[in-house]
């Protein structure tokens, strides 16, 4: 008797059953979204957030189509990108306000370099009667200072704003 599983001599062997080949998942965009979502908080504030959102959307789309298996990473990166951009905008606004307030405070402060040009020493000074006075958003005067203790008049004109 012959074996029923082997073909008779001279006939070709039957082809092996086809095994479906599944392509490797395309998880790069989801991983990139998560990485950029985290990195934006460390060194790439605005650009990292934008990239996290873009990569996250692409990664979520691939996961929905069944081409990727890390849809959760893509979604996490997407939301981290949104949060990071919001925090970046808030930080930029707060930083701008702080710079404006600081510049205003520096502008309104006494300029010690300019004051040293007057030649005055510490003391109480008044205004000479011929002093020019101007009042608007700031009070200013210019003229010769008079030392109130000695009534000595200064020799250099002083402008105070």
C-alpha positions in Angstrom: 0.0 0.0 0.0 1.1 3.5 -0.7 1.0 6.4 1.6 -2.1 8.6 0.7 -0.2 11.8 1.7 2.6 11.5 -0.8 2.0 12.0 -4.5 2.7 9.3 -6.9 6.2 9.3 -8.5 6.7 11.9 -11.2 4.0 14.3 -10.1 5.0 17.7 -8.6 4.6 18.3 -4.9 1.6 20.3 -3.9 2.2 24.0 -3.0 2.3 24.8 0.7 -0.8 26.7 2.0 -0.4 30.4 1.7 0.3 32.1 5.0 -0.9 35.7 5.1 2.0 38.0 5.7 1.1 40.9 8.0 3.1 44.0 7.6 4.8 45.4 10.7 2.8 48.0 12.5 3.6 51.6 11.6 4.1 52.9 15.1 6.6 55.7 14.3 4.2 58.6 14.3 2.6 57.6 17.6 5.9 57.2 19.3 7.2 60.5 17.8 4.1 62.3 19.1 4.7 61.1 22.6 8.4 61.9 22.5 7.7 65.4 21.2 4.9 65.9 23.7 7.4 65.2 26.5 10.4 66.9 25.0 8.5 70.2 24.5 8.4 70.6 28.3 12.2 70.2 28.5 13.7 72.2 25.6 11.4 72.8 22.6 8.4 74.6 24.1 6.4 75.8 21.1 7.8 73.8 18.2 7.7 70.5 20.1 4.0 71.1 20.8 3.2 71.7 17.2 5.1 68.6 16.1 3.4 66.5 18.9 0.0 67.6 17.6 0.8 66.8 14.0 2.5 63.5 14.7 -0.3 62.6 17.1 -3.0 63.2 14.5 -1.2 61.1 11.9 -0.5 58.3 14.5 -4.2 58.3 15.6 -5.3 58.0 12.0 -3.0 55.1 11.3 -4.2 53.3 14.5 -7.8 53.9 13.4 -7.0 52.4 10.0 -5.3 49.4 11.7 -1.9 50.2 10.4 -0.5 51.0 13.9 -0.9 49.5 17.3 0.0 52.4 19.5 -3.0 54.7 19.2 -2.8 55.5 22.9 0.7 56.9 22.6 -0.4 59.0 19.6 -3.4 60.3 21.6 -1.2 61.1 24.6 1.3 62.9 22.5 -1.5 64.9 20.8 -2.9 66.1 24.1 0.5 66.8 25.6 1.1 69.0 22.5 -2.1 71.0 23.1 -1.3 71.5 26.8 2.2 72.5 26.0 1.2 75.1 23.4 -1.4 76.6 25.9 1.3 76.8 28.6 3.8 78.3 26.1 1.3 81.1 25.1 0.5 81.8 28.8 4.2 81.9 29.6 4.9 84.2 26.7 2.2 86.6 27.8 3.3 86.6 31.5 6.9 87.0 30.4 6.1 90.0 28.2 4.1 91.6 31.1 7.0 91.1 33.5 9.5 92.6 31.0 7.2 95.6 30.4 6.8 96.2 34.1 10.5 95.8 34.8 11.5 98.1 31.9 9.0 100.7 33.3 10.4 100.4 36.8 14.0 100.8 35.5 13.0 103.8 33.4 11.3 105.4 36.3 14.2 104.8 38.7 16.9 107.2 39.6 19.8 107.2 37.3 22.9 107.2 39.5 25.3 107.8 36.6 23.4 110.9 35.5 23.1 112.1 39.1 26.9 111.8 39.6 27.3 114.4 36.8 25.8 117.1 39.0 28.6 117.1 41.5 26.2 117.1 44.4 26.9 115.2 47.6 24.3 113.7 49.8 22.1 116.3 51.5 18.8 118.2 51.3 18.5 120.5 48.4 15.8 123.0 47.4 15.1 124.8 44.1 16.5 128.2 43.2 13.7 130.8 42.7 14.5 130.9 39.0 13.9 127.2 38.5 11.8 126.0 35.6 8.9 123.7 36.7 6.9 121.5 34.4 3.9 119.4 35.4 2.4 116.7 33.2 2.5 112.9 33.5 5.8 113.5 35.5 6.8 116.3 37.7 10.1 117.8 36.6 12.3 120.8 37.3 15.6 122.1 36.2 17.8 124.8 37.6 20.5 125.4 40.2 20.2 123.4 43.5 20.4 125.2 46.8 21.7 123.3 49.9 19.0 123.9 52.5 21.5 123.5 55.4 24.0 126.1 54.2 22.0 128.0 51.7 24.9 127.5 49.2 23.9 127.5 45.6 25.2 124.8 43.4 27.2 125.7 40.3 25.9 123.0 37.9 22.3 123.1 36.6 20.3 120.0 37.5 17.4 118.5 35.7 15.2 116.1 37.6 12.4 114.2 35.9 
